[in-house]
Amino acid sequence: MRPGDQARQVVRWGLAHGIPDLIFRRAARRGDLHGRLVMTAMHGRADEVWPIVEEVRAAGPLVRSGLAYVTADHAVCKEVLSSPDFRTGAPDARGSMERLNRLSASRWINPMQPPSLLVTEPPDHTRYRRLVTKVFTHRAVLALRHRTEEIAADLLDRMPAGAAPVDLVRAYCSRLPLTVICEILGVPEHDRDLVLRLGSTGAASLDLGLPWREYRVVDGALRDFDRWLGEHLERVRREPGDSLLHHLARASEDGVALTDLELRSTAGLVLVAGFETTVNLLGNAIVLLTENPGELDRLHDEPELWANAADEALRVDPPVLFTGRFAVRDTTFAGRRVRAGAAVLTVLGGANRDPQVFPEPARFDVARANARDHLAFSAGRHHCLGAQLARMEGEVGLRTLFGRYPDLDLTPGARRRGTRVLRGYAVLPAALGAPVRSG
């Protein structure tokens, strides 16, 4: 790494992780709700966040902390995420933040750096999203269902039945969505382990407060992922094909195609997000189903509820706990005056447990009539592009796993990911038991 890149790396880490971590730690020690929520969500304490979420809810629909406004109210979260009065990046009329971002920007793609769809706003965001939507259609997802069922069955064929523990995250929850998204994007089979390693490591860049040593590993994975992606896109351009990535590389809006950087950033986000969310969905749902055997029995009796069960799992234990927005202009919101530039933390997990929307919100109910009203995929213009794919993979993956192994039993050793924003399992050991085979 060149000296200039090293300096940018230090600045990037400080802005995105080092300084925020220090601020959150100090705020948590003072008892600040925002600080306590962020700090409690990390290092295996994922289930301890819910009492703090309820403190936020009890304090009102939009709570002013020392750091930002915080909301766990479903209606307020949805409005903030959908309103043109809020955006993903902090507005900076003086341009100092823009100059600092340019100084610290890496030379490789990063999901938290433009032109990523996660942090761009209209008109660029509109153009990128429209191009991706052209090739990531509902029809394309429906066409993948049978292939997803085949992949799930093949993965289960390779797993040892019986009492020997199997790490479901490694052997199934990560492999199923990875294989699907790699086939969608035309990734050669010999590259898929590399994509899994780099993508899983790089996805931690979405989180807050990474220690310097961990950040260097994550940043290195993003660099290597960008290099691999550039080589893969060159192959896609050279060789004819019908993958979604081939279509994306050829897509244009009013005669304007994605630039090379925009294409790498968009394809990289689709590739990583295409399996990252589903890994967490599958792991969280497996735990919920094994902890609620009555609900699992109901699914065996009423298999038409599996799709709803995936949405209920997304509601009760979402893959992403919270996300932030900034006010673009002075506005009155939820009865409070919010100044331009103010940050608002929307607690998606809290919105999903709003008792005004979901009766008995902490109860896992696979037949819940409005389970799909959750905000696990965000809302508005930044609603997750892969939501339909994740839902389908969740439904197929869970139904296939528990259909084959109805007596699956989780064994000691489950470990949550040490992240604050992302919610999922790093390790999930299970004894599969005896298989039930169709036919």
N, C-alpha and C positions, 0 to 999 in steps of 0.2 A: 504493500500500500504506500502511495506517495505521501510525503509530509503534509501536503495540502489536504489530502483526503483524511489523514489522521486528525487534523485540526477540525475539519468539518464533522467528523464522527464524534469527537468530544463535544462540540457545540450541539449537535443533534441530540446526543444522549442527555445533555444537561437540560435542553429545552423540553424534550418530550418525556423524560423520565427522572433525571436527578433532582431538578428543582421542584417539579410537582410532588415527588415522593417526600421531599423535605417538608413542603407546605402541608401535605395531607397528614403527615405524622404529627406535626405541631398542632394542627387543627384538631386531630383526634384526641390528643392529650388535653386540650381545652374543653372537650366534650362536644365539639361541633358535630352536628348530625351528618353533614356531607363527609367530613374527614373520617368519622367513625365508620360510616358505611363503606367507604373506599378501602380503608385499612382492614376492616373485618372480612371483606370479601376475598382476601388473599390467603395463601399458605394453608390450604386445607380447612379453612374455617367457613366454607361456603354456606353451610346451613345456619350459621349464626347471624346471617344478615337479616333474616326475616323479622326478628323482634325490632331491629333498628328501622326497617322499612315501615313497620306499623307505627313506630314513633313519628316518622315523617308524615304518615297518613293522618295521625291524630292531630298533628300540628296545623293541618290545613291543606287545601288543594295545591298551594304554591308557597313553599316555605323559604324564607330568606335566611341562608346560613352565612357564615363569615366569608365563604368562598364563592358561593353561587346561589341561585335559586334551585330548589330541589322539589320534585313532584313525583308522587306515587299514584296520582289520580289518573284513572284511565282516560277520561275525557280531556283533561289538561295535557297529558302526554301526547295523545293523538293530535290535538290541535297544534301543539308546539312543533311536532314532527311534520305537520302538513302545511303550516302557515308560511307565507312568503316573508313574514316579519322576522323569521329566524333562519339561520344558515349554519353550515357545518364549521366554517372557519371564523375566527375572530375578526370582525371588521377593524380596520386601522386607517383612519383618515390621514394620519401623518406619514404613513408609509414606512415607519420604522420597523414594524413587524415583517412587512414584505421584504425589506432589505435584509433583515436577520434570517428570514427563511431562505432567501437566495444564498446567503453566506453558508448556511448549514446544510443546504440540500445535497443529497448524495448523487452520484453519477449513475446509480442503478435504481430500478423501480422500487417503490415503497408504497404499501397500501395506504399510508397516512400522508402521502405527498402527491400533489398534482402531477400528472393528470388522472390520478386514480378517481374512479367514480365515487368513492367514499367521501372525498374532500373537495370535489368540484361542484360548482353551482351553475345554473343557467347563465348564458346560453350553451357553454361547453358541455355541461352535464346532460342537457337535453339531447344534444347531437350524439354524444357517446351512447347514451342509453337507448336512443332510437335505433342506432345501428346494431347494437347487441340484441335488442328485442326482435329484430328482423330474423335472427338466426336461432334465438332461444325461445321458440314459440311453444304455446300450449300443445299444439299438435306434435311437435318434436318430442316433448316430454312424454306424451301418451305412447308414442311409438317405442319408447325405451322401456316400458313396463315389462314386457316379456323378457327382454335381455337382462334386465335387473333381477328378475326372478331366477334366471339361469345362473347368473353370477353368484347370487346368494346361495343357491343350492350347491354350486361347485365349491364355494368356500366352506360350507358345512361338511361336504364330503371329505375335505382335507383335515378337518379337526378331529382329534381323538375323543371318541365317546367314552362314557364311563365316569369314574370318580377322579381321575387325574385332572388337576386344575388347568384351565386354559385361560389365558388373558384375552378376554373378549375384545378389548380395545385394539390390541395388536392384530389379532387373528381375524376379526370380523368387522367391528364398528368402523375401523379406518379403511380396511381393504375394500369393503363394498362400495362406498361412495368414490373412493380413489379410482377403482377400476372403471366405474361408470363414467366419471368425468374424463378420464384419460381416453376412453373409447370415443366419447363425444368430440374431444379435441384432437384426436388422431395421434396420441402419444404412443410411441412404440413400447411394446411390452418390456423390453430390456431397460427402458428408462424409468419405469414406474416406481421402483424402489427409491431411486434418486429423487424423483418428484415428491414422494411421500416424505422422505427425510427433510428435504429442503423446504417444502411447503409447510410441514408441521412446525418446523423450527421457526421459519419466517413469520408464521401466523401470530406468534407471540408479540410481534411489533404492533399489533392492534391494542396491546394492553398498556397499562400505566405503571410507572415506577419500577422498570426493570433495573436490577443492579448492573453496574458497569460491565462486570465480567460476562454476565448473561447477555447483555445488550450486544457486546462485541461478537458473540457467537451468532445471535439472531441477525445482526447486520451482515455478517459474513455469509450466512445462508441466503439472504436476499441478493447479495452480490453474485453468488454462484448460481442462484435461481435465474437471475436476469441474464447471465451469460448463457446458461442452458436454453432459456426461452428464445433468445436471439438466434441461436443455432437451429432450434426447432422450427422457428418461423421461416428461416431460410429454406429448410427442407420443404415446408408446406408450400412456399411460393414456387419452388422448382418442380415439385412432383404433383401431378393432378390428384384430386381426391374429393370426397364428398363430406368430410367431417365439418362440424360447425366452425372450426377454426379456419378451414379453407374458405367457407362462406364469409366469415368475418373479415378475412384478409381481402376479399373481393368486394365487400359491401361498401356502399357510398351513400351519402345523403346530399341530394341536389348536386351530384357530380363531385362532391368532396369526400374523399376517403379518409380513414384514420392515418395519421402520420405514424412513422415507425415507433416512436416513443409512446404514442397513444395506443397503438395496437399492442405493444408489449405490456403496457400497464393494464389495459383492459383484459387481455387474454390471461395475464398473470393473476389478476383479481378473480376472474371467473374460475380459473383452475384451482386456486387455493380455496376460495370461498365455496367452490363447488363440492368440496368434501369436508371442509373444516366444520361448518354448521351441522352437517349430518352426522359426523363422528360424535359430537356432543349430544345431539338429539337421540341417537341410538343408545348410547351409554346411559344417559339420564333416564330414558324410558325403560330400559331393562331393569334398572334399580327400582323404579316406581312400580313396575308390574310384579316384580318378585316380592316387594314389600306389601303389595295389595293383592293377595292370591284370589280374593273374591272377584276382583275386576278381571283378572286373567281368566278365571273360570267363565265369566260372562262372555269374554271374547271367543273362547272355544265354542260356546253355545251359539253366539251371534257373531260370526266372522265378518258380517257386513259393517261392524263397528270399528274395525282395525284402523281405517282412515281417521275416524274421529278420535281414536285413542292416541294416534300420533300427535294430533293437534292439542289434545288435553295434556300430553306430556310436555309439549312446547309451552303451554300455558303455566303449568305448575313448576317446571324446572327448565327455564329457557336457556338456550345456548349462550345468550348475551344478556348480562344483568342490567346494564344501563348504557346510555349514550348521551352525548352532549350537543347542545346547540347554543348559538349566540344571537342576541337581538341585533337586527340590522338597523333598527331605528327606535326611538322612544315609543313605547306603546303601553296601553293598559291591558293587562292580561290576568284572568282569574281574580279580578278585583284588586290587583296590585299594579302600581306604576313600575314598569321595567324600563330601565334606561338603555340606550343604544350601547352595544358592546358587552352588556351583562351576559353571563353564562347561565344556562339552565340545564340542570341534570335531569333527564327523563329516566326514571327507574322502571325499565320495561317489566322486570320481574314483579315490581309492586303494582303496576297497572294491571298485570295479568291476575292479580289477587285482590282486585278492587271489589269489595262486597256489594257495591251498588250495581255492578255488572254481572258478577259471578257469585251466586249464593253459595254459602259454605266454601269460600275460595280456597282454603288449604286442602280440601278433600279432593282426591284423585278419582274422577268419575268418567269412565270411558264412554258413557252415554250422555254426557253433558250436552244439552241442546245447542249452546252457543260457544262451545269450546273454540271454534275457529275465529272468534272475535278477539283473540289475544293479539298482543303487539310484539310477539317474539321476533318477527321479521321487520320491525319498525313500521313506518307508515309514510304516506306522502311520496314525494319524488325520490326519496332514498329507500323506499320499500325494497326489500331484498329481491334481486333479479332471479335468484335461484330458488325462490320459495316453493314454486310448484314442483321442482325437481326434488327438493329436500323432503317435502311432504310425501311424494310418491316413494322415495327411497326409504323413508321412515316406516311407512305402512308396509311395504314389501319386506323390508329387512326384519321387522319385528314379527310379522305374521309367519315368515318362513322359519325364523329361528325357533319360536315357541311352538310352531306346528311340528317341527322335527324333534325338538327337545322340550316337551311339555313339563318335565320334572327338573328342568335346569335349576341349579341351586348355587347362589353366590357363596363363595368361600372367603375366609379372612384375607385381608391384604389389599382391599380396594383403596385407591388413593385418588383424591381430587387433584386437578391441575392447580399449580400454585399461581393462579392468575386472578386478577380483580374484575376485569370486564367479561372475559370468556368464562363460561361455566361448563365444566365437563369432567370426565374421569381420565386420568393419565393411565391408570391400571385398574382392571376390573376382572379379577379371577373368578372362575366359575367351574363347577363340576357339571358336565352336560347331562349325565345320566344316560339311560338307554334311548336310542333313537326310535322314532315312529316314522316309518316310510310309507308313502302313499302307494297304492296299487298292490 
